[in-house]
Amino acid sequence: MNLVTGPGHRTMQSLTRKVLKEHHEVVRSITSSDAMNEVLVAGENVATSHRLEEFLGTFPDKRDRMFWKRLKVTKIR
């Protein structure tokens, strides 16, 4: 699920996180300091940031790799 972040969006972000946590074993947030959004991923076994690193080499463009490295994955508690 892709959510807009920032002022005015915190209530929806919090409610969405709460609902996902109620229905899924693991919820992770993927963010970047370059963007104003948060991607929430939920399920029984959701990959960590280490798993994202495996895909870095699939981007031929150096700029794409730079942005990929900036992604931050956090487990929602």
N, C-alpha and C positions, 0 to 999 in steps of 0.2 A: 504494500500500500504506500502510495506516495503522498506526503503531506507537506503543505506550505508551513514554514516556520516563521517566527518573528512576532512582533507586536500584533495583537488582535487574533492570533491563531493558536495561542497556548491552550485555551479551553478545549478546542477540538482535538488538538494533539494529545492532551492528557486523557480525554475520554476514549479516544481511539486506542491508545496504549492499554488502558484499563480493560476494555472489552477484549482485546487480543490476548492479554495475559489471563483472563478468565477462561478462555477457550483453547489455549495452546500451551504446550509444555515450555517452549522456548520462544522468546521474542527478542529480536535484535534490531538495533537502529543503525542505519548506514547514513552518515553525514559527511559533508565536505565543507571546509571553511570558505570555499568559493561559491557555495550555493545557498539558496534560501528554501531548502526543502530537506525533508527527512524521509528515507525509505524504511518502512517497517517490514520485517520478514518474520513470519511466525510458522511454527510447526513442531514436530516431535524432535527433530534433529537439524537445527539450523547451523550452517557453516560459520566459522569464525573468520577474523581478518586474515589469518594465516592461509585459509583456502583461497581468498582473493588474490594473494601474492602469486599463486600458481598461474594465473591468467595474464600476468603482466607482459609476458613475452608475446602474447597474441596481438598486441598493438604495434603495428609497424612505425607509427608516427611517434616521435620523441615527446611531443606535447601531450598526446593522449596518455602515454605512460606516466608523465608527470602528474596529470590530474588523477589518474588511477591510484597512484601512490598516496595521494592526499585523502583518500577515503578512510573514514574512521568507523569501525564497527564496535558497537557497545551492546552488551547484554542488558535488557530492561529487567529490572528486579521488581 
